[in-house]
């Protein structure tokens, strides 16, 4: 009887420990329903073995070890062994899931930071793979050119069937360097100018896998350049006029009129005013005063300079 009691007692112990391990796995795995069913099944086995244990203790005769009891303790032992072996596996899976969630959270945080940095740049940014397929556009790029994710860049932006010439992305793929170009885009009320800067994107091995394009609006710079060109043209015209006055000027020896480049004869003050910023005020010299107004008896003394 003592051997049977020991076998049944061990079977109860093994099933009880297995039930405790199964209950722990509810918290470890987070799958409550499945493990609750397993815990219930193990507890039923424990109750069954307890009933057998209680029956053996109350028996008067000396019971021999039955094959059923040996099979029962083997089931209990291997159930416990299975629970003991599977618990570290689920712990490892749980840690891996937590590490993956943490890595995903950090990745999302870095993605948000990158998006914030890209948005703060204020320029349109796109990424094309080596086949010139658009893989990414930031919000500014979409607002400028529309959403064309998955399309070929030359078809989306230029509506042509082949890469543009020159294509800064292709040049970056060929040279591995940064390349820039300017494009014009019709907009409401006129034309906008954009500077496109392309650079290669490499993987960890250093191989080029894509290209990044930064699109910067240069309308203000173009406006300043046009204004500068106009100012330079005005200055050149002014300099040309000044050089005319400093050169050989044909003047009539009698009436003192000046002949211009078109062959017309102009009054001195008219010609000088057209070719410089000088202004005239009219007066009368002493000689002319005495000639036209001799009765006034004006005496200017030595004010006249003889040539």
C-alpha positions, 0 to 999 in steps of 0.5 A: 500500500505504501508504494501505491500511496507514494505514486499517487501522492507524487502524481498529485504533486506533479499535477499541482506544480503543473497547474501553478506553471500553467497559471503563470503562463496566463500572465506571461503570454497574455492569452488568458482563455487558452491557458485557463482551459489548460489550468482547468484541465490540470486541476481536474487531473489533480482532483482525480488523483486526490480522489484516488489518493483518498480512496487508497488511504481509506482502504483496509487491505494492502493494495498492490501498485497498479499499472494504471497508477504507474501510467498516471504518474508518468502522465503527471511527470511529463505534464510537469516536465512539459510545463517547466520546459515551455515556460522559459520559451514563452518568457523568451517570446514575451521578452522578444515581443516587449523588445520589438514593441520598444524598438517599434516605439523608438522607430516611430519616435525617430520617424516623427522626429525625422518628419518634423525636421523635414517639415522644418526645412521648408523645401520639397523632398522626394526619394526615387529608387534606381528605376526612378520610381517615386518612393517618398514625398513630404507634404511640401513636395506633394503640395507643389507637384501632387501625390505621385507615389509609385509613379515614374518621376519623369511621367509624373512631373514632365508627362514624358516617356523617358528620363529628363535631360539633364536628370540630376538623380541619374547624374548622382547615380553615375557620379556618386556626387551631389548634382543641381539643376533649375526647372520652370513650372507653370503656375497660376499667374505666371511661372515659378522657378525651382532649384533641384538638388539630388544626392545618392542614398547608399545602403550599409554596404555603400551601394547606391539604392536610391536618390534624394531630391530637394526642391527649393523655390527660387522665385525671390532670387530670380526676381532679384536677378532680374532687378539686378540685370535691369540696374546693370543695363541702366548703369551701362546706358548711363555710362554710355551717355557719359562717354558720349559727353567726354568724347568728340562732340560736333558743335556748330561754330556759328550757332553753337548747336550740337549734332547728335548720333542721328544727325539732328542739331540740338540746342546745347542745353537740350543735348546736355540735359539728354545726356547727363543729369545737368540742369540749366538756369538762364541768365545774361552775360555782361557782353550781351547785357551791354549789347542788348541793353546799352541804355542801362549803362551797366559796367561789369568791369574785369568779369569777362574772360577772353579766350 
